[in-house]
Amino acid sequence: MSFEDEVRARIDSNASDLELRGAADRFMHVSLRKKYSYNFSWLGRPIIQYPQDIVVMQEIIWRTQPDLIIETGIAHGGSLIFSASMLELNALCGGPARAQVLGIDIDIRAHNRTAIEAHPLAKRIKMIQGSSVAPDVVQLVRRTASQSGSVLVCLDSNHTHDHVLAELEAYAPLTSVNNYCVVFDTIVDNLPADFLTDRPWGPKNNPRSAVRQYLESHPEFEIDKRVEDQLLITVAPGGYLKRVG
Ligand SMILES: C[S@@+](CC[C@H](N)C(=O)[O-])C[C@H]1O[C@@H](n2cnc3c(N)ncnc32)[C@H](O)[C@@H]1O
């Protein structure tokens, strides 16, 4: 058996291992309560992600070699710097030389903007301030995407059902075939109603419920089950959407 076949078989077996799944689910539950995702940075900027999701995004960006990564939700800029660093590595290794990340946030704090613009990887980053679902913002992003080759989309802004559904309608169609539209924080769907009392999202009103509705009329996307089977620990179960048509 090849190494790749062994990995595949182990991922399949782990995914149906109730003890492992239970341990991973418990870790997610407890660590989300402890705000574990806020503990990390990427090349100096805070990134609000789990390390497991960051590693799998590295695999996706390396495999798909995008020319453009569209990200909603910038916060401190860690995920923008991460994507820019991957595009820089891709370029160094013969991938798209001019690949860019386009970040959108309704509120880019001055200190975050200054730090992102001063970063050595800033040359690969463009930012738009505004709501990701505002028509002028969507139009600007669409125009950029229309001038790009392969496009990868990451949605990580406001996590209510209506907002994520509107983001999916606006940005998922920009995803290239064989690339991904990654919807973060679908994990909210698995949390009890009293978990996030300080947020408008919760059970039945979250990124996962939006993905479910979107997929009902968009067969060109499929949930890449392999990614979540591989990860087990992820904030995006059912959120790694692959464009297959
Ligand atoms: C979870 S943080 C993003 C984290 C970032 N992607 C990272 O990995 O470090 C969510 C961000 O979404 C932004 N946001 C909230 N509502 C938004 C909207 N309607 N349009 C665009 N961004 C929004 C917030 O200002 C916040 O910075």
PDBQT file of the ligand as one rigid body, heavy atoms in Angstrom, charges set to zero:
ROOT
HETATM    1  C1  LIG A 301     -13.829  36.190  13.339  1.00  0.00    +0.000 C 
HETATM    2  S1  LIG A 301     -13.252  37.763  12.867  1.00  0.00    +0.000 S 
HETATM    3  C2  LIG A 301     -12.231  37.373  11.481  1.00  0.00    +0.000 C 
HETATM    4  C3  LIG A 301     -11.025  36.590  11.845  1.00  0.00    +0.000 C 
HETATM    5  C4  LIG A 301      -9.975  36.461  10.788  1.00  0.00    +0.000 C 
HETATM    6  N1  LIG A 301     -10.488  35.865   9.569  1.00  0.00    +0.000 N 
HETATM    7  C5  LIG A 301      -8.840  35.616  11.300  1.00  0.00    +0.000 C 
HETATM    8  O1  LIG A 301      -8.804  34.409  10.975  1.00  0.00    +0.000 OA
HETATM    9  O2  LIG A 301      -8.012  36.129  12.051  1.00  0.00    +0.000 OA
HETATM   10  C6  LIG A 301     -14.686  38.489  12.193  1.00  0.00    +0.000 C 
HETATM   11  C7  LIG A 301     -14.522  39.844  11.518  1.00  0.00    +0.000 C 
HETATM   12  O3  LIG A 301     -15.678  40.057  10.710  1.00  0.00    +0.000 OA
HETATM   13  C8  LIG A 301     -15.936  41.426  10.664  1.00  0.00    +0.000 C 
HETATM   14  N2  LIG A 301     -17.331  41.647  10.253  1.00  0.00    +0.000 N 
HETATM   15  C9  LIG A 301     -18.452  41.606  10.996  1.00  0.00    +0.000 A 
HETATM   16  N3  LIG A 301     -19.531  41.892  10.249  1.00  0.00    +0.000 NA
HETATM   17  C10 LIG A 301     -19.080  42.101   8.985  1.00  0.00    +0.000 A 
HETATM   18  C11 LIG A 301     -19.698  42.443   7.761  1.00  0.00    +0.000 A 
HETATM   19  N4  LIG A 301     -21.015  42.649   7.676  1.00  0.00    +0.000 N 
HETATM   20  N5  LIG A 301     -18.924  42.576   6.663  1.00  0.00    +0.000 NA
HETATM   21  C12 LIG A 301     -17.583  42.393   6.728  1.00  0.00    +0.000 A 
HETATM   22  N6  LIG A 301     -16.945  42.086   7.874  1.00  0.00    +0.000 NA
HETATM   23  C13 LIG A 301     -17.669  41.946   8.986  1.00  0.00    +0.000 A 
HETATM   24  C14 LIG A 301     -15.616  41.926  12.066  1.00  0.00    +0.000 C 
HETATM   25  O4  LIG A 301     -15.342  43.310  12.036  1.00  0.00    +0.000 OA
HETATM   26  C15 LIG A 301     -14.411  41.054  12.446  1.00  0.00    +0.000 C 
HETATM   27  O5  LIG A 301     -13.208  41.737  12.205  1.00  0.00    +0.000 OA
ENDROOT
TORSDOF 0
